[in-house]
Every structure is written in C-alpha cells, then in structure tokens.
Amino acid sequence: MSVNLIFKIAAVGILVTVISQVLKHSGREEHAFMTSLAGLLIVLFWIVPYIYDLFETIKSLFAL
C-alpha cells in the first residue's frame, strides 16, 4: 500500500466531514448522510483490492 493512498483517504475524509457539517447546519441531514455514504463507498472501492490481496496471501501462506 502506498502512502499516496493514505493521503487520498485522509483528503476524502476531511472533505466529506466539512461538506457533511455544512449540510447538517443548513438543515439537510439527508444530503449529509448521502455525502457520508458516498465518501465511504469511494474509500471502500480503493481498499477492496488490497483486502483481496491480503486474503490471497493468507490463503497461499496456509496453502488452503
């Protein structure tokens, strides 16, 4: 995993937090929730290949 990915995840987290807070204070809680959900899905799409590689490595390690 590269450091670049960690910085991208942190940037998305900060951006989603700011947008969510602005939306909550303007009375749009539904949009704030959708923004948080979208940020979570973006990060999960970035992380899933690394999780798959981890499970494949563990699988080959124990030769299952």
MODELLER restraints for C-alpha pairs under 7 A, 6 or more apart:
rsr = mdl.restraints
at = mdl.atoms
rsr.add(forms.Gaussian(group=physical.xy_distance, feature=features.Distance(at['CA:9:A'], at['CA:43:A']), mean=6.32, stdev=0.5))
rsr.add(forms.Gaussian(group=physical.xy_distance, feature=features.Distance(at['CA:12:A'], at['CA:39:A']), mean=6.56, stdev=0.5))
rsr.add(forms.Gaussian(group=physical.xy_distance, feature=features.Distance(at['CA:16:A'], at['CA:35:A']), mean=6.54, stdev=0.5))
rsr.add(forms.Gaussian(group=physical.xy_distance, feature=features.Distance(at['CA:16:A'], at['CA:36:A']), mean=6.06, stdev=0.5))
rsr.add(forms.Gaussian(group=physical.xy_distance, feature=features.Distance(at['CA:16:A'], at['CA:39:A']), mean=6.26, stdev=0.5))
rsr.add(forms.Gaussian(group=physical.xy_distance, feature=features.Distance(at['CA:20:A'], at['CA:32:A']), mean=4.52, stdev=0.5))
rsr.add(forms.Gaussian(group=physical.xy_distance, feature=features.Distance(at['CA:20:A'], at['CA:35:A']), mean=6.51, stdev=0.5))
rsr.add(forms.Gaussian(group=physical.xy_distance, feature=features.Distance(at['CA:20:A'], at['CA:36:A']), mean=6.79, stdev=0.5))
rsr.add(forms.Gaussian(group=physical.xy_distance, feature=features.Distance(at['CA:23:A'], at['CA:29:A']), mean=6.51, stdev=0.5))
rsr.add(forms.Gaussian(group=physical.xy_distance, feature=features.Distance(at['CA:23:A'], at['CA:31:A']), mean=6.77, stdev=0.5))
rsr.add(forms.Gaussian(group=physical.xy_distance, feature=features.Distance(at['CA:23:A'], at['CA:32:A']), mean=5.41, stdev=0.5))
rsr.add(forms.Gaussian(group=physical.xy_distance, feature=features.Distance(at['CA:24:A'], at['CA:32:A']), mean=6.09, stdev=0.5))
